[in-house]
């Protein structure tokens, strides 16, 4: 059973029989169906059923003359807006027909890996060779299985402006360093040393989350799962229409990236409000936005 089903309101599932009933509901009463023809003559098909606004379950598999053969299923949560316009690579997951996106975004500092939500659209883009020198953007979203709410760090307008300028300067240095600029590499090295020294001194008398206001780092053994902390920009409540479990949708600013997350209210400690911070674990998903609509 998928560990992130509870994130979209299926926390009460106990048996495989209960899960199969829900997956059968997805197949018979889907709200969206996407398909693309494969080289072997069969079709790769996605059946998606929404169980509330912007979240649900997708069944993926192969369709041949004998019918649909389910390969796997995933819970999904659709984000809003555009998170990044950086170049990305897409890699296939082992033997099954699912894909991971890999992006080098200077705001994160590490390779950002995410589960690709719109596989059929990506496969169509490959067939049409739309990925060759075509601009694409990505909308990130996260499913969280555990989180807590922290109070914000009190900062003056001058401090906020200084932080924005520092982030902008660092992003420019990272971009230059990737092109081999030795001065930029040296500046980043010295900056990291200064940051480490500052944190080491302040941590003696202050709480870690007073010193650091946001972060994103890989979590666990799965490459597309992260532990994050970010400022809450917006909060909405939603209900799973099938189970009546209550969820929170939160728009976060994390490492200067804006994206949405979904979490079961039972798995969140604290009351989310705009301006407060969310800290927790997420499974990062991404919807690739092609210039020509393929969804």
Secondary structure, DSSP 8 states (H G I E B T S, - for coil): --TTGGGGT-TT--SHHHHHHHHHHHHHS-SEEEEEE-TTS-EEEEEEEEEETTEEEEEEEEEETTEEEEEEEEEEE---S--B---EEEEE-TTSS-EEEEEE-TTTSSEEEEEES-HHHHHHHHHTTTTSS---EEEEEEEEEEEEEE------HHHHHHHHHHHHHHHHHHHHHHTT-HHHHHHHHHHHHHHHHHHHHHTTTS-HHHH---EEEE-SSSTTEEEEEEEEEEEEEEE-TTT--EEEEEEEEETTEEEEEEEEGGGEES---TTSEEEEEEEEEEEEE-SS---
